[in-house]
Structures are given as C-alpha cells and as structure tokens.
Amino acid sequence: MNKAKYFFLILSLALIGLGLTRNEQLTVLRKAIRICLECIGIG
C-alpha cells in the first residue's frame, strides 16, 4: 500500500511537470475564462 502511494505521487508530479513544460496551464486558463464569460452571457 505504501509503495503505491509514492508511485502515484511521483507519477502525478511528473505529469504536472510535463504539462507545465508544454504551457498547458495557459490553455486551461483560456478555456476557463471562455466558459465563465459564456455563463454570464458576455461571450
């Protein structure tokens, strides 16, 4: 059980790092802004 916890922790940190190197946080932010603007009726 303990090994699985650390495996998933390392895996999640690696995938977060991969996403940051590909600038995917900017894509997520743009999509979030677009969804929020559509919800309040501006976009």
ZIPEFEN-V928087 format. One record per backbone hydrogen bond with DSSP energy under -0.5 kcal/mol. NH is the residue of the N-H (numbers start at 1). CO is the residue of the C=O. E is the energy in kcal/mol with one decimal. If there is no record, write none. Layout:
NH:CO:E ; NH:CO:E
This chain:
5:1:-1.6 ; 6:2:-1.7 ; 7:3:-2.4 ; 8:4:-2.4 ; 9:5:-1.7 ; 10:6:-2.5 ; 11:7:-2.5 ; 12:8:-2.4 ; 13:9:-2.1 ; 14:10:-2.2 ; 15:11:-2.3 ; 16:12:-2.2 ; 17:13:-2.3 ; 18:14:-2.2 ; 19:15:-2.2 ; 20:16:-2.2 ; 21:17:-2.1 ; 22:18:-1.2 ; 23:20:-1.2 ; 24:19:-2.4 ; 26:23:-0.8 ; 27:23:-0.8 ; 28:24:-2.2 ; 29:25:-2.1 ; 30:26:-2.5 ; 31:27:-2.3 ; 32:28:-2.3 ; 33:29:-2.4 ; 34:30:-2.3 ; 35:31:-2.4 ; 36:32:-2.3 ; 37:33:-2.4 ; 38:34:-2.1 ; 39:35:-2.1 ; 40:36:-1.7 ; 41:37:-0.5 ; 42:37:-2.0 ; 43:37:-1.4
